[in-house]
Amino acid sequence: MFRLCGLLVIIGSLLTAAVGLGAESAEVNLAYVAHRALERAKHPFHSPRADLPKVLNQDNLNYDKYREIRFRRNRALWASEFLPFQVEFFHPGYLYQEPVRINEFTAMHVQPIRFVQDFFDYGHLNIASQIPANTGYAGFRVLYALNNPGQMDELGAFLGASYFRLLGKGQRYGQSARGLAIDSGESDRPEEFPIFTDWWLGKPGYGEKDLRLYAILDSVSCAGAYEFFIKPGETTTASIRAVLYFRATNNIAAVNKDRKPIKTIGLAPLTSMFWFGKDTERKFDDYRPEVHDSDGLLMHMGNGEVLWRPLDNPPAMRHQIFHAPDIKGYGLLQRERDFAAYQDMFNLYHEVPSVWVEPQGNWGDGDLHLVELSTSYEGLDNIVVFWDPKQKPAPLQPFRFAYTLHWEGGLADLHRSENRVIATRIGSDTQFPGARQFVLDFDGPTFDQMADDSSKPPTAIVSCSPNAHIANTLVLRNPFLGTWRVIIKMMPQTGNSNPVDLRCTLQQGTNVIGETWTYQWSPP
């Protein structure tokens, strides 16, 4: 017992040394962080990358060397106080070139958490003497007893640019969220990646079941303040409020004279991976039937329409835009939850979360963007979705928005959309040479009620863009799956090289049943 107490005293002393310098009396809230973001926005952007020691550059610290640097778990923030949340820090270097400043705050005080080399085990690397004491961290992970009482599990991680990932109970890491996406998927300009440069971590009280975080987001075009209110559970939620300040044109020009005006401002962006699945026409030499972190985009439009857009791995980048004023919600979902669909014992794709974006308040007029990049392996996050406001913010004027992220398991999808599309398959057609055949399966309680009278099947309303035509449509009951199947035969125009947009809605009389299936097919 004496040794244990002595160890806790030592750990506590180290943590006190890490956070005890420069404490100030302050109430940390969104206004506190927004004031600092506004002051930042009045000046040209300064990348934290410029302050990184050379020994941590990617040229000197490769993947294998970086993996040798490990955080000492017994040094976790709040571990010695047995609080419900703990925080571990990521070492900067390799791909993580922007060190961030991290602070801790309580109800009345805030103090910096300075970089401490003793928090890390450097393995066989002999570089500690070359790392300045004022080096920041690359990011952090949050621990919480998510799955079993008394056992700390990883709840989430904030690492790299403005990327972060969270987990609900029983989930495995899959897709990521971002703070902001600027000009993502634009072919005439590079994408701008804002970064979280400063963090304030709210110290939880004993027995508390939520965590409050604040951050400054910074980039060439803007600076902003973010509030995260994280509640772990079966579905872990992150309620987010943000205030953005876009830099004046002259400040941007001072950094990049060739900078074009911003085209898209991506609010609540999600990033995921789709290599191949049921609808994939490009075949890959792999033993697994499907490989993806998400298989579709679900959209709840302001007019009440529910759209389901299966994801694809196109032969070239594809950027699809949906007009979405007053959008009610959207998300990248993983609907396929059967291990047999993946057959992967190492990457448990059937256990990754779906992520749902629920806007708070009326976001007004704007568009939902889906960007699909071409990939030949599963290591690239090639799917991006975000909402872009039609009215762009004025320089240095506060642009406020709020939303809640839901990191959900498979059952939650049933509450988002009961009567839904559960599979999309594509192949050639022998009846109409040159046509593509789309086979859709619809399932849900309303469709089940119609199963007893298969002589009155639902009606399929199918359309496509002018560069193709629908040659034939068939609707029938699938007794093997207990679903309704729609077979669409689409004939592209001769010589067409542009994507073809398709839509299919099932109706009973004049009533729409469930989701509208929408797809964008690209010629090979």
VOMIKOL-709538 format. One record per residue (C-alpha): x, y, z; residue number from 0; residue in three letters. Coordinates in steps of 0.5 Angstrom, whole numbers. Layout:
residues N
node x->X; y->Y; z->Z; n->NUM; res->ala
...
END
This chain:
residues 524
node x->0; y->0; z->0; n->0; res->met
node x->6; y->5; z->2; n->1; res->phe
node x->9; y->3; z->-5; n->2; res->arg
node x->2; y->5; z->-9; n->3; res->leu
node x->1; y->11; z->-5; n->4; res->cys
node x->8; y->13; z->-7; n->5; res->gly
node x->7; y->12; z->-14; n->6; res->leu
node x->1; y->16; z->-14; n->7; res->leu
node x->4; y->22; z->-11; n->8; res->val
node x->10; y->22; z->-16; n->9; res->ile
node x->5; y->21; z->-22; n->10; res->ile
node x->1; y->27; z->-18; n->11; res->gly
node x->7; y->31; z->-18; n->12; res->ser
node x->9; y->30; z->-25; n->13; res->leu
node x->2; y->32; z->-27; n->14; res->leu
node x->2; y->38; z->-23; n->15; res->thr
node x->8; y->40; z->-26; n->16; res->ala
node x->5; y->39; z->-33; n->17; res->ala
node x->-1; y->43; z->-31; n->18; res->val
node x->1; y->48; z->-25; n->19; res->gly
node x->5; y->53; z->-29; n->20; res->leu
node x->1; y->59; z->-32; n->21; res->gly
node x->-6; y->58; z->-28; n->22; res->ala
node x->-11; y->64; z->-29; n->23; res->glu
node x->-17; y->66; z->-26; n->24; res->ser
node x->-22; y->65; z->-32; n->25; res->ala
node x->-29; y->62; z->-34; n->26; res->glu
node x->-28; y->58; z->-40; n->27; res->val
node x->-34; y->58; z->-45; n->28; res->asn
node x->-35; y->59; z->-52; n->29; res->leu
node x->-35; y->66; z->-51; n->30; res->ala
node x->-28; y->66; z->-48; n->31; res->tyr
node x->-25; y->62; z->-54; n->32; res->val
node x->-29; y->66; z->-59; n->33; res->ala
node x->-26; y->72; z->-57; n->34; res->his
node x->-19; y->69; z->-58; n->35; res->arg
node x->-21; y->66; z->-65; n->36; res->ala
node x->-23; y->73; z->-67; n->37; res->leu
node x->-17; y->76; z->-65; n->38; res->glu
node x->-13; y->70; z->-69; n->39; res->arg
node x->-17; y->72; z->-75; n->40; res->ala
node x->-15; y->79; z->-75; n->41; res->lys
node x->-8; y->77; z->-77; n->42; res->his
node x->-5; y->72; z->-82; n->43; res->pro
node x->-5; y->65; z->-81; n->44; res->phe
node x->1; y->62; z->-78; n->45; res->his
node x->2; y->55; z->-78; n->46; res->ser
node x->4; y->51; z->-72; n->47; res->pro
node x->8; y->46; z->-77; n->48; res->arg
node x->13; y->52; z->-77; n->49; res->ala
node x->15; y->51; z->-70; n->50; res->asp
node x->16; y->43; z->-70; n->51; res->leu
node x->23; y->41; z->-69; n->52; res->pro
node x->27; y->38; z->-75; n->53; res->lys
node x->28; y->32; z->-71; n->54; res->val
node x->20; y->30; z->-71; n->55; res->leu
node x->20; y->32; z->-79; n->56; res->asn
node x->17; y->26; z->-83; n->57; res->gln
node x->24; y->26; z->-86; n->58; res->asp
node x->27; y->24; z->-80; n->59; res->asn
node x->22; y->20; z->-76; n->60; res->leu
node x->18; y->15; z->-81; n->61; res->asn
node x->13; y->11; z->-79; n->62; res->tyr
node x->17; y->5; z->-76; n->63; res->asp
node x->20; y->10; z->-71; n->64; res->lys
node x->14; y->14; z->-69; n->65; res->tyr
node x->11; y->7; z->-67; n->66; res->arg
node x->16; y->7; z->-62; n->67; res->glu
node x->14; y->13; z->-58; n->68; res->ile
node x->9; y->11; z->-53; n->69; res->arg
node x->5; y->14; z->-48; n->70; res->phe
node x->6; y->12; z->-41; n->71; res->arg
node x->-1; y->10; z->-39; n->72; res->arg
node x->0; y->11; z->-32; n->73; res->asn
node x->1; y->19; z->-34; n->74; res->arg
node x->-6; y->20; z->-36; n->75; res->ala
node x->-9; y->26; z->-34; n->76; res->leu
node x->-14; y->25; z->-28; n->77; res->trp
node x->-12; y->18; z->-27; n->78; res->ala
node x->-9; y->19; z->-21; n->79; res->ser
node x->-15; y->23; z->-18; n->80; res->glu
node x->-20; y->17; z->-21; n->81; res->phe
node x->-24; y->21; z->-25; n->82; res->leu
node x->-29; y->18; z->-30; n->83; res->pro
node x->-25; y->21; z->-36; n->84; res->phe
node x->-18; y->20; z->-37; n->85; res->gln
node x->-14; y->24; z->-43; n->86; res->val
node x->-7; y->21; z->-46; n->87; res->glu
node x->-3; y->25; z->-51; n->88; res->phe
node x->0; y->24; z->-58; n->89; res->phe
node x->7; y->25; z->-59; n->90; res->his
node x->8; y->30; z->-65; n->91; res->pro
node x->12; y->28; z->-71; n->92; res->gly
node x->11; y->24; z->-77; n->93; res->tyr
node x->5; y->25; z->-80; n->94; res->leu
node x->2; y->30; z->-75; n->95; res->tyr
node x->6; y->36; z->-76; n->96; res->gln
node x->2; y->41; z->-73; n->97; res->glu
node x->3; y->41; z->-65; n->98; res->pro
node x->-3; y->44; z->-61; n->99; res->val
node x->-3; y->47; z->-55; n->100; res->arg
node x->-7; y->44; z->-49; n->101; res->ile
node x->-10; y->47; z->-43; n->102; res->asn
node x->-14; y->44; z->-37; n->103; res->glu
node x->-20; y->48; z->-34; n->104; res->phe
node x->-25; y->48; z->-28; n->105; res->thr
node x->-31; y->52; z->-26; n->106; res->ala
node x->-26; y->58; z->-25; n->107; res->met
node x->-19; y->57; z->-27; n->108; res->his
node x->-15; y->55; z->-33; n->109; res->val
node x->-8; y->53; z->-34; n->110; res->gln
node x->-4; y->50; z->-39; n->111; res->pro
node x->-2; y->43; z->-40; n->112; res->ile
node x->6; y->43; z->-42; n->113; res->arg
node x->9; y->38; z->-46; n->114; res->phe
node x->13; y->33; z->-41; n->115; res->val
node x->18; y->28; z->-44; n->116; res->gln
node x->17; y->23; z->-39; n->117; res->asp
node x->10; y->22; z->-41; n->118; res->phe
node x->13; y->18; z->-47; n->119; res->phe
node x->17; y->12; z->-47; n->120; res->asp
node x->22; y->13; z->-53; n->121; res->tyr
node x->24; y->6; z->-54; n->122; res->gly
node x->30; y->5; z->-58; n->123; res->his
node x->30; y->12; z->-60; n->124; res->leu
node x->35; y->17; z->-58; n->125; res->asn
node x->32; y->24; z->-59; n->126; res->ile
node x->29; y->26; z->-53; n->127; res->ala
node x->35; y->31; z->-52; n->128; res->ser
node x->33; y->35; z->-59; n->129; res->gln
node x->26; y->36; z->-57; n->130; res->ile
node x->25; y->43; z->-54; n->131; res->pro
node x->21; y->43; z->-47; n->132; res->ala
node x->15; y->48; z->-50; n->133; res->asn
node x->14; y->43; z->-56; n->134; res->thr
node x->6; y->42; z->-56; n->135; res->gly
node x->2; y->35; z->-57; n->136; res->tyr
node x->0; y->32; z->-63; n->137; res->ala
node x->-7; y->31; z->-60; n->138; res->gly
node x->-10; y->27; z->-55; n->139; res->phe
node x->-15; y->21; z->-54; n->140; res->arg
node x->-20; y->20; z->-48; n->141; res->val
node x->-21; y->14; z->-44; n->142; res->leu
node x->-28; y->12; z->-41; n->143; res->tyr
node x->-31; y->6; z->-38; n->144; res->ala
node x->-35; y->5; z->-44; n->145; res->leu
node x->-36; y->-2; z->-44; n->146; res->asn
node x->-35; y->-5; z->-37; n->147; res->asn
node x->-35; y->-2; z->-30; n->148; res->pro
node x->-28; y->0; z->-28; n->149; res->gly
node x->-25; y->-2; z->-34; n->150; res->gln
node x->-22; y->5; z->-38; n->151; res->met
node x->-24; y->4; z->-46; n->152; res->asp
node x->-22; y->9; z->-51; n->153; res->glu
node x->-28; y->13; z->-52; n->154; res->leu
node x->-25; y->18; z->-58; n->155; res->gly
node x->-19; y->21; z->-61; n->156; res->ala
node x->-17; y->28; z->-63; n->157; res->phe
node x->-11; y->28; z->-68; n->158; res->leu
node x->-9; y->31; z->-74; n->159; res->gly
node x->-12; y->37; z->-77; n->160; res->ala
node x->-19; y->38; z->-75; n->161; res->ser
node x->-21; y->30; z->-75; n->162; res->tyr
node x->-24; y->27; z->-69; n->163; res->phe
node x->-27; y->20; z->-68; n->164; res->arg
node x->-32; y->17; z->-62; n->165; res->leu
node x->-34; y->11; z->-60; n->166; res->leu
node x->-41; y->8; z->-57; n->167; res->gly
node x->-41; y->2; z->-53; n->168; res->lys
node x->-39; y->-4; z->-57; n->169; res->gly
node x->-36; y->0; z->-63; n->170; res->gln
node x->-30; y->-1; z->-67; n->171; res->arg
node x->-26; y->5; z->-70; n->172; res->tyr
node x->-29; y->7; z->-77; n->173; res->gly
node x->-31; y->14; z->-80; n->174; res->gln
node x->-28; y->20; z->-78; n->175; res->ser
node x->-32; y->27; z->-77; n->176; res->ala
node x->-28; y->34; z->-78; n->177; res->arg
node x->-29; y->41; z->-75; n->178; res->gly
node x->-29; y->44; z->-82; n->179; res->leu
node x->-28; y->43; z->-89; n->180; res->ala
node x->-26; y->48; z->-94; n->181; res->ile
node x->-26; y->47; z->-102; n->182; res->asp
node x->-27; y->40; z->-101; n->183; res->ser
node x->-28; y->36; z->-108; n->184; res->gly
node x->-26; y->42; z->-112; n->185; res->glu
node x->-22; y->40; z->-119; n->186; res->ser
node x->-20; y->47; z->-120; n->187; res->asp
node x->-17; y->49; z->-113; n->188; res->arg
node x->-13; y->45; z->-107; n->189; res->pro
node x->-17; y->43; z->-101; n->190; res->glu
node x->-16; y->47; z->-95; n->191; res->glu
node x->-15; y->43; z->-89; n->192; res->phe
node x->-17; y->47; z->-82; n->193; res->pro
node x->-13; y->45; z->-76; n->194; res->ile
node x->-15; y->45; z->-69; n->195; res->phe
node x->-9; y->49; z->-66; n->196; res->thr
node x->-11; y->50; z->-58; n->197; res->asp
node x->-15; y->46; z->-54; n->198; res->trp
node x->-19; y->47; z->-47; n->199; res->trp
node x->-21; y->40; z->-43; n->200; res->leu
node x->-26; y->41; z->-38; n->201; res->gly
node x->-24; y->37; z->-31; n->202; res->lys
node x->-30; y->33; z->-30; n->203; res->pro
node x->-33; y->32; z->-23; n->204; res->gly
node x->-33; y->25; z->-19; n->205; res->tyr
node x->-39; y->21; z->-22; n->206; res->gly
node x->-40; y->26; z->-28; n->207; res->glu
node x->-42; y->22; z->-35; n->208; res->lys
node x->-40; y->28; z->-40; n->209; res->asp
node x->-34; y->32; z->-42; n->210; res->leu
node x->-34; y->39; z->-44; n->211; res->arg
node x->-28; y->41; z->-49; n->212; res->leu
node x->-27; y->47; z->-53; n->213; res->tyr
node x->-22; y->49; z->-59; n->214; res->ala
node x->-20; y->54; z->-63; n->215; res->ile
node x->-20; y->52; z->-71; n->216; res->leu
node x->-15; y->56; z->-75; n->217; res->asp
node x->-13; y->56; z->-83; n->218; res->ser
node x->-11; y->61; z->-88; n->219; res->val
node x->-19; y->63; z->-89; n->220; res->ser
node x->-22; y->63; z->-82; n->221; res->cys
node x->-21; y->62; z->-75; n->222; res->ala
node x->-26; y->59; z->-70; n->223; res->gly
node x->-29; y->57; z->-64; n->224; res->ala
node x->-32; y->50; z->-62; n->225; res->tyr
node x->-35; y->47; z->-56; n->226; res->glu
node x->-36; y->40; z->-55; n->227; res->phe
node x->-41; y->37; z->-50; n->228; res->phe
node x->-39; y->29; z->-50; n->229; res->ile
node x->-44; y->24; z->-47; n->230; res->lys
node x->-42; y->17; z->-48; n->231; res->pro
node x->-47; y->11; z->-48; n->232; res->gly
node x->-50; y->6; z->-53; n->233; res->glu
node x->-50; y->12; z->-58; n->234; res->thr
node x->-45; y->17; z->-56; n->235; res->thr
node x->-47; y->24; z->-58; n->236; res->thr
node x->-43; y->30; z->-59; n->237; res->ala
node x->-47; y->37; z->-58; n->238; res->ser
node x->-43; y->42; z->-62; n->239; res->ile
node x->-43; y->49; z->-62; n->240; res->arg
node x->-39; y->53; z->-67; n->241; res->ala
node x->-37; y->61; z->-68; n->242; res->val
node x->-33; y->62; z->-75; n->243; res->leu
node x->-29; y->69; z->-77; n->244; res->tyr
node x->-27; y->69; z->-84; n->245; res->phe
node x->-21; y->73; z->-85; n->246; res->arg
node x->-21; y->79; z->-89; n->247; res->ala
node x->-19; y->78; z->-96; n->248; res->thr
node x->-12; y->82; z->-95; n->249; res->asn
node x->-10; y->78; z->-90; n->250; res->asn
node x->-11; y->72; z->-94; n->251; res->ile
node x->-7; y->75; z->-100; n->252; res->ala
node x->-1; y->76; z->-95; n->253; res->ala
node x->-1; y->69; z->-94; n->254; res->val
node x->-3; y->66; z->-101; n->255; res->asn
node x->-3; y->71; z->-107; n->256; res->lys
node x->-6; y->66; z->-112; n->257; res->asp
node x->-11; y->64; z->-107; n->258; res->arg
node x->-18; y->64; z->-110; n->259; res->lys
node x->-25; y->66; z->-107; n->260; res->pro
node x->-28; y->60; z->-103; n->261; res->ile
node x->-33; y->56; z->-106; n->262; res->lys
node x->-35; y->51; z->-101; n->263; res->thr
node x->-35; y->52; z->-94; n->264; res->ile
node x->-37; y->45; z->-91; n->265; res->gly
node x->-40; y->45; z->-84; n->266; res->leu
node x->-41; y->38; z->-80; n->267; res->ala
node x->-36; y->34; z->-85; n->268; res->pro
node x->-36; y->27; z->-85; n->269; res->leu
node x->-30; y->22; z->-88; n->270; res->thr
node x->-30; y->15; z->-89; n->271; res->ser
node x->-28; y->9; z->-93; n->272; res->met
node x->-31; y->5; z->-99; n->273; res->phe
node x->-27; y->0; z->-103; n->274; res->trp
node x->-32; y->-5; z->-105; n->275; res->phe
node x->-39; y->-7; z->-104; n->276; res->gly
node x->-45; y->-10; z->-107; n->277; res->lys
node x->-46; y->-5; z->-112; n->278; res->asp
node x->-39; y->-5; z->-114; n->279; res->thr
node x->-37; y->-6; z->-121; n->280; res->glu
node x->-30; y->-5; z->-121; n->281; res->arg
node x->-27; y->-12; z->-118; n->282; res->lys
node x->-21; y->-13; z->-114; n->283; res->phe
node x->-17; y->-19; z->-112; n->284; res->asp
node x->-19; y->-20; z->-105; n->285; res->asp
node x->-22; y->-25; z->-101; n->286; res->tyr
node x->-27; y->-21; z->-98; n->287; res->arg
node x->-34; y->-20; z->-101; n->288; res->pro
node x->-34; y->-13; z->-98; n->289; res->glu
node x->-29; y->-8; z->-95; n->290; res->val
node x->-32; y->-1; z->-93; n->291; res->his
node x->-33; y->3; z->-86; n->292; res->asp
node x->-40; y->6; z->-89; n->293; res->ser
node x->-44; y->4; z->-95; n->294; res->asp
node x->-49; y->9; z->-96; n->295; res->gly
node x->-51; y->17; z->-95; n->296; res->leu
node x->-58; y->18; z->-91; n->297; res->leu
node x->-61; y->25; z->-92; n->298; res->met
node x->-67; y->27; z->-89; n->299; res->his
node x->-69; y->33; z->-93; n->300; res->met
node x->-73; y->39; z->-90; n->301; res->gly
node x->-79; y->38; z->-95; n->302; res->asn
node x->-80; y->31; z->-91; n->303; res->gly
node x->-77; y->27; z->-97; n->304; res->glu
node x->-72; y->21; z->-94; n->305; res->val
node x->-66; y->20; z->-99; n->306; res->leu
node x->-62; y->14; z->-99; n->307; res->trp
node x->-55; y->14; z->-104; n->308; res->arg
node x->-51; y->8; z->-104; n->309; res->pro
node x->-44; y->9; z->-104; n->310; res->leu
node x->-39; y->7; z->-109; n->311; res->asp
node x->-31; y->7; z->-111; n->312; res->asn
node x->-32; y->11; z->-118; n->313; res->pro
node x->-26; y->10; z->-123; n->314; res->pro
node x->-25; y->18; z->-122; n->315; res->ala
node x->-27; y->23; z->-117; n->316; res->met
node x->-34; y->24; z->-117; n->317; res->arg
node x->-38; y->30; z->-113; n->318; res->his
node x->-45; y->30; z->-113; n->319; res->gln
node x->-49; y->36; z->-110; n->320; res->ile
node x->-56; y->35; z->-107; n->321; res->phe
node x->-60; y->42; z->-106; n->322; res->his
node x->-62; y->41; z->-98; n->323; res->ala
node x->-65; y->48; z->-95; n->324; res->pro
node x->-67; y->47; z->-88; n->325; res->asp
node x->-64; y->40; z->-88; n->326; res->ile
node x->-66; y->36; z->-82; n->327; res->lys
node x->-61; y->31; z->-82; n->328; res->gly
node x->-56; y->27; z->-86; n->329; res->tyr
node x->-51; y->21; z->-84; n->330; res->gly
node x->-46; y->16; z->-87; n->331; res->leu
node x->-49; y->9; z->-85; n->332; res->leu
node x->-46; y->2; z->-84; n->333; res->gln
node x->-52; y->-2; z->-86; n->334; res->arg
node x->-49; y->-8; z->-87; n->335; res->glu
node x->-48; y->-11; z->-80; n->336; res->arg
node x->-47; y->-19; z->-82; n->337; res->asp
node x->-40; y->-21; z->-81; n->338; res->phe
node x->-41; y->-26; z->-87; n->339; res->ala
node x->-41; y->-20; z->-91; n->340; res->ala
node x->-34; y->-18; z->-90; n->341; res->tyr
node x->-31; y->-24; z->-87; n->342; res->gln
node x->-25; y->-20; z->-84; n->343; res->asp
node x->-23; y->-22; z->-77; n->344; res->met
node x->-18; y->-17; z->-76; n->345; res->phe
node x->-22; y->-11; z->-79; n->346; res->asn
node x->-29; y->-12; z->-76; n->347; res->leu
node x->-33; y->-7; z->-81; n->348; res->tyr
node x->-39; y->-10; z->-78; n->349; res->his
node x->-38; y->-7; z->-72; n->350; res->glu
node x->-36; y->0; z->-74; n->351; res->val
node x->-41; y->6; z->-72; n->352; res->pro
node x->-46; y->10; z->-77; n->353; res->ser
node x->-45; y->17; z->-76; n->354; res->val
node x->-51; y->22; z->-76; n->355; res->trp
node x->-51; y->29; z->-76; n->356; res->val
node x->-57; y->33; z->-73; n->357; res->glu
node x->-57; y->40; z->-74; n->358; res->pro
node x->-59; y->45; z->-69; n->359; res->gln
node x->-64; y->50; z->-71; n->360; res->gly
node x->-65; y->52; z->-78; n->361; res->asn
node x->-59; y->52; z->-82; n->362; res->trp
node x->-63; y->56; z->-88; n->363; res->gly
node x->-61; y->55; z->-95; n->364; res->asp
node x->-56; y->50; z->-98; n->365; res->gly
node x->-53; y->44; z->-101; n->366; res->asp
node x->-51; y->37; z->-99; n->367; res->leu
node x->-44; y->35; z->-102; n->368; res->his
node x->-42; y->28; z->-103; n->369; res->leu
node x->-35; y->27; z->-106; n->370; res->val
node x->-33; y->20; z->-108; n->371; res->glu
node x->-25; y->19; z->-109; n->372; res->leu
node x->-22; y->13; z->-113; n->373; res->ser
node x->-18; y->8; z->-109; n->374; res->thr
node x->-15; y->2; z->-110; n->375; res->ser
node x->-14; y->0; z->-103; n->376; res->tyr
node x->-18; y->0; z->-96; n->377; res->glu
node x->-12; y->5; z->-93; n->378; res->gly
node x->-15; y->11; z->-96; n->379; res->leu
node x->-21; y->15; z->-93; n->380; res->asp
node x->-24; y->17; z->-100; n->381; res->asn
node x->-31; y->19; z->-98; n->382; res->ile
node x->-33; y->26; z->-96; n->383; res->val
node x->-40; y->29; z->-94; n->384; res->val
node x->-42; y->36; z->-92; n->385; res->phe
node x->-47; y->41; z->-92; n->386; res->trp
node x->-45; y->48; z->-95; n->387; res->asp
node x->-49; y->54; z->-94; n->388; res->pro
node x->-51; y->59; z->-100; n->389; res->lys
node x->-50; y->65; z->-96; n->390; res->gln
node x->-43; y->66; z->-95; n->391; res->lys
node x->-40; y->69; z->-88; n->392; res->pro
node x->-38; y->76; z->-89; n->393; res->ala
node x->-31; y->78; z->-86; n->394; res->pro
node x->-29; y->78; z->-79; n->395; res->leu
node x->-37; y->77; z->-78; n->396; res->gln
node x->-39; y->71; z->-73; n->397; res->pro
node x->-42; y->66; z->-77; n->398; res->phe
node x->-45; y->61; z->-72; n->399; res->arg
node x->-48; y->54; z->-72; n->400; res->phe
node x->-50; y->48; z->-68; n->401; res->ala
node x->-51; y->41; z->-69; n->402; res->tyr
node x->-51; y->34; z->-65; n->403; res->thr
node x->-47; y->28; z->-68; n->404; res->leu
node x->-49; y->21; z->-66; n->405; res->his
node x->-44; y->15; z->-66; n->406; res->trp
node x->-49; y->9; z->-67; n->407; res->glu
node x->-50; y->2; z->-68; n->408; res->gly
node x->-54; y->-2; z->-73; n->409; res->gly
node x->-60; y->-2; z->-69; n->410; res->leu
node x->-61; y->6; z->-69; n->411; res->ala
node x->-61; y->6; z->-77; n->412; res->asp
node x->-68; y->3; z->-76; n->413; res->leu
node x->-70; y->9; z->-72; n->414; res->his
node x->-68; y->14; z->-78; n->415; res->arg
node x->-71; y->10; z->-83; n->416; res->ser
node x->-76; y->4; z->-82; n->417; res->glu
node x->-78; y->3; z->-89; n->418; res->asn
node x->-71; y->3; z->-93; n->419; res->arg
node x->-66; y->0; z->-98; n->420; res->val
node x->-62; y->-5; z->-96; n->421; res->ile
node x->-58; y->-7; z->-102; n->422; res->ala
node x->-56; y->-5; z->-109; n->423; res->thr
node x->-53; y->-9; z->-114; n->424; res->arg
node x->-51; y->-8; z->-121; n->425; res->ile
node x->-49; y->-12; z->-127; n->426; res->gly
node x->-50; y->-12; z->-134; n->427; res->ser
node x->-57; y->-14; z->-138; n->428; res->asp
node x->-58; y->-20; z->-143; n->429; res->thr
node x->-65; y->-17; z->-145; n->430; res->gln
node x->-62; y->-10; z->-147; n->431; res->phe
node x->-55; y->-11; z->-150; n->432; res->pro
node x->-51; y->-5; z->-147; n->433; res->gly
node x->-56; y->-4; z->-141; n->434; res->ala
node x->-54; y->-4; z->-134; n->435; res->arg
node x->-58; y->-7; z->-129; n->436; res->gln
node x->-60; y->-5; z->-122; n->437; res->phe
node x->-63; y->-9; z->-117; n->438; res->val
node x->-65; y->-6; z->-111; n->439; res->leu
node x->-68; y->-9; z->-104; n->440; res->asp
node x->-73; y->-5; z->-100; n->441; res->phe
node x->-75; y->-8; z->-93; n->442; res->asp
node x->-79; y->-5; z->-87; n->443; res->gly
node x->-86; y->-6; z->-83; n->444; res->pro
node x->-90; y->-3; z->-89; n->445; res->thr
node x->-87; y->-7; z->-94; n->446; res->phe
node x->-88; y->-13; z->-89; n->447; res->asp
node x->-95; y->-11; z->-89; n->448; res->gln
node x->-96; y->-12; z->-97; n->449; res->met
node x->-93; y->-18; z->-97; n->450; res->ala
node x->-99; y->-22; z->-96; n->451; res->asp
node x->-102; y->-19; z->-102; n->452; res->asp
node x->-97; y->-20; z->-107; n->453; res->ser
node x->-102; y->-19; z->-113; n->454; res->ser
node x->-102; y->-12; z->-111; n->455; res->lys
node x->-94; y->-10; z->-111; n->456; res->pro
node x->-92; y->-3; z->-110; n->457; res->pro
node x->-91; y->2; z->-116; n->458; res->thr
node x->-84; y->4; z->-118; n->459; res->ala
node x->-83; y->11; z->-120; n->460; res->ile
node x->-76; y->11; z->-124; n->461; res->val
node x->-73; y->17; z->-127; n->462; res->ser
node x->-66; y->18; z->-130; n->463; res->cys
node x->-62; y->24; z->-133; n->464; res->ser
node x->-63; y->26; z->-140; n->465; res->pro
node x->-56; y->22; z->-142; n->466; res->asn
node x->-60; y->15; z->-141; n->467; res->ala
node x->-67; y->12; z->-141; n->468; res->his
node x->-70; y->7; z->-137; n->469; res->ile
node x->-71; y->1; z->-142; n->470; res->ala
node x->-75; y->-3; z->-137; n->471; res->asn
node x->-77; y->-4; z->-129; n->472; res->thr
node x->-80; y->-10; z->-125; n->473; res->leu
node x->-83; y->-10; z->-118; n->474; res->val
node x->-83; y->-17; z->-115; n->475; res->leu
node x->-83; y->-20; z->-108; n->476; res->arg
node x->-77; y->-24; z->-106; n->477; res->asn
node x->-79; y->-29; z->-102; n->478; res->pro
node x->-72; y->-32; z->-100; n->479; res->phe
node x->-70; y->-25; z->-97; n->480; res->leu
node x->-77; y->-23; z->-95; n->481; res->gly
node x->-76; y->-16; z->-98; n->482; res->thr
node x->-79; y->-13; z->-105; n->483; res->trp
node x->-74; y->-13; z->-110; n->484; res->arg
node x->-74; y->-7; z->-116; n->485; res->val
node x->-70; y->-9; z->-122; n->486; res->ile
node x->-68; y->-3; z->-126; n->487; res->ile
node x->-65; y->-3; z->-133; n->488; res->lys
node x->-62; y->3; z->-135; n->489; res->met
node x->-59; y->4; z->-142; n->490; res->met
node x->-54; y->10; z->-143; n->491; res->pro
node x->-54; y->14; z->-149; n->492; res->gln
node x->-49; y->12; z->-154; n->493; res->thr
node x->-42; y->15; z->-153; n->494; res->gly
node x->-44; y->18; z->-147; n->495; res->asn
node x->-38; y->19; z->-142; n->496; res->ser
node x->-42; y->23; z->-136; n->497; res->asn
node x->-45; y->20; z->-130; n->498; res->pro
node x->-52; y->18; z->-130; n->499; res->val
node x->-57; y->20; z->-124; n->500; res->asp
node x->-62; y->15; z->-123; n->501; res->leu
node x->-68; y->16; z->-118; n->502; res->arg
node x->-73; y->10; z->-115; n->503; res->cys
node x->-79; y->11; z->-111; n->504; res->thr
node x->-84; y->6; z->-109; n->505; res->leu
node x->-91; y->8; z->-108; n->506; res->gln
node x->-98; y->5; z->-105; n->507; res->gln
node x->-103; y->9; z->-109; n->508; res->gly
node x->-100; y->16; z->-109; n->509; res->thr
node x->-97; y->15; z->-102; n->510; res->asn
node x->-89; y->14; z->-102; n->511; res->val
node x->-87; y->8; z->-98; n->512; res->ile
node x->-80; y->10; z->-95; n->513; res->gly
node x->-74; y->12; z->-98; n->514; res->glu
node x->-72; y->15; z->-105; n->515; res->thr
node x->-66; y->11; z->-108; n->516; res->trp
node x->-62; y->15; z->-111; n->517; res->thr
node x->-55; y->14; z->-115; n->518; res->tyr
node x->-50; y->16; z->-119; n->519; res->gln
node x->-47; y->11; z->-124; n->520; res->trp
node x->-41; y->13; z->-128; n->521; res->ser
node x->-39; y->10; z->-135; n->522; res->pro
node x->-33; y->5; z->-134; n->523; res->pro
END
